[in-house]
């Protein structure tokens, strides 16, 4: 169902973007980078976080980690990631396939500036072996995301 919701979203909003499915498992940043022959930073990992009573998505470079100080300055609390079952409930996607496309719930989406280092990035596409290739600015525009700076330098 998750991959189908991503395909439906892309069909409606970006029909020129194709989902790339691989035989290789791409659930981790390194697996995805190897499978798609890119550097780990180009893998746009999507984190599902709780901010007060709100669930948000944060898309950031695969080679980065959240800077707790920057995150707290921006969101007024420490980062709190959801458990795997909560991630699936909120996003409709399995861990390793989470992306900001085809979501069953409206939620705010944030994209970290670390993705702007690259001409194209590869977020997952609703399955542990699926991704798309997209320009960072188009990714943010497509999902109405806000740019943030919350990654470690």
Secondary structure, DSSP 8 states (H G I E B T S, - for coil): -HHHHHHHHHHHH-TT---EE-SS---SHHHHHHHHTS-GGGEEEEEEEEETTEEEEEEEETT--B-HHHHHHHHSS---B--HHHHHHHHSS-TTS--SSS-SS---EEEEGGGGGSS-BEEB-SSTTEE--B-HHHHHHHTT-EEE--B--
